[in-house]
Amino acid sequence: MSSPTSEQLFARALQLIPGGVNSPVRAFRSVGGTPFFTKAARGATLTTADGRELIDFVCTWGPAIHGHNHPRIKAAIAAALENGTSFGTPNPYEVEMAELIVKFFPSIQKVRMCNSGTEATMSAIRLARGFTKRDKIIKFAGCYHGHSDSLLIKAGSGALTHGNPDSAGVPASFAQETIVLPYNDTAAIDAAFAANPGKIACIILEPYIGNVGFIKPDAGYLQHVRKATAQHGALLIFDEVMTGFRLARGGVQELESRQIFASESAGWANRPDEPRSTNGSSGGFALPTNEALHPAVTPDLTCLGKIIGGGLPVGAFGGRAEIMDYLAPLGPVYQAGTLSGNPLAMAAGIAGLKLIEELSPYAKLDTLGRQICAAALTAAKTKGIPLQAPQVGSMFSLFFTPTPVRDMASALTSDAKLYGRFFHACLAGGIYLPPSAYESWFLSTAHEGKAIDQACTVITQAIISL
Ligand SMILES: *Cc1c(COP(=O)(O)O)cnc(C)c1O
């Protein structure tokens, strides 16, 4: 009997699963058409239920930095499986994972594992509220922090508009505790603190945004956020669920510190056209101690997920011990999880982090990212289509707009219909891109040589065909 096609599977899924999917963006609503089903994945390639092979630029939305089904991660899961799938007691893997996270993130002294990025941000915010004894939080339009109530809120109309829920089912009274500001706008932050003296528990942000397409902060912006939070007694939470271990081992907080402390790479993220130092030290960079880090870029709490699970469900949040000790069983802030620190997820994550340590893949990934963006920009110029291609390392996105993208409003000027046509032209050519104009693309160390060359060719042809 032949195995079911994507079309047959989707028809069955639609009867049983809302929209046929277990996470909305998978449904292809914003690019049109129906989703393919994946039956296997290896390296940079997805194999669909219909037997097509596609080069994957979604990488399971970030986690697959080593490509799909990496033999070392697979072997680590298999070895852990021999010992059991869940114990409900502390286990040795959790300790090793915590040691790795603390080693690579100097701002993290203690860390708690959970099961998703959503749990990590939700719990970090509860902790910030418990620690500061304040209720309000600031988030930025276009930053996604998972789907918990206080965080599912985008922009209101003005800079200081109190949140309106993005989703039905979020009480307006909850949303009122969330202040939504435009990203990259320092005056809006100052105004929000001035208007809510002693009330703001924390600012949470994606330090480089990956969830409305890819957006970098203006020079000095993160430093301003740090200064303002410290001044007003609010905690700073970096949501590095996506960027942690993806842009550098120590996430954006390491990149930003390097710009200040490492003369050889100073400022590269703000001058994307200049070649980065590729002296082989990327990822092996010796970090200053926590105390020596520039306070402008050291968050109080950091949320992690995605890569640290090696493809299994995971989240984590950590930071200064003084704050983390507010968590139960030491402190009054409750947080728990039946499967938290799950041995299989920890084993997969540990194997992935050790591979990162061995490979120091960031300089190479940056070269590949530049290659794709350069091909797209050249084709767009030839064709006369306005295109923005912000990129750092293995995260980037293509915005079809003449407007430089620095916040959600400018991201939304990009032509989503045109992106939909571009997406389908690439898919026809064997290249799978994020099925939305407002998502970051991801690369893995498995995207080399042929995969990148083929992608550049297909992307060029797709842009020319628009
Ligand atoms: C993916 C993501 C989350 C949510 O993680 P889940 O594991 O999907 O719950 C939170 N924050 C950021 C920045 C993310 O990219």
The ligand as a Tripos MOL2 file, in Angstrom:
@<TRIPOS>MOLECULE
LIG
   15    15     1     0     0
SMALL
NO_CHARGES

@<TRIPOS>ATOM
      1 C1          9.8290   30.4910   19.5690 C.3       1 LIG1
      2 C2          9.8960   31.6160   20.5070 C.ar      1 LIG1
      3 C3          9.2130   31.6060   21.7320 C.ar      1 LIG1
      4 C4          8.2520   30.5270   22.0990 C.3       1 LIG1
      5 O1          8.8380   29.2840   22.2060 O.3       1 LIG1
      6 P1          7.9100   27.9660   22.1380 P.3       1 LIG1
      7 O2          8.8510   26.8490   22.4200 O.co2     1 LIG1
      8 O3          7.3400   27.9570   20.7440 O.co2     1 LIG1
      9 O4          6.8540   28.1110   23.1630 O.co2     1 LIG1
     10 C5          9.4250   32.6480   22.6100 C.ar      1 LIG1
     11 N1         10.2460   33.6640   22.2960 N.ar      1 LIG1
     12 C6         10.9030   33.7110   21.1300 C.ar      1 LIG1
     13 C7         11.8190   34.8540   20.8480 C.3       1 LIG1
     14 C8         10.7370   32.7080   20.1880 C.ar      1 LIG1
     15 O5         11.3670   32.7920   19.0120 O.3       1 LIG1
@<TRIPOS>BOND
     1     1     2 1
     2     2     3 ar
     3     2    14 ar
     4     3     4 1
     5     3    10 ar
     6     4     5 1
     7     5     6 1
     8     6     7 2
     9     6     8 1
    10     6     9 1
    11    10    11 ar
    12    11    12 ar
    13    12    13 1
    14    12    14 ar
    15    14    15 1
@<TRIPOS>SUBSTRUCTURE
     1 LIG1         1 GROUP 0 **** ****
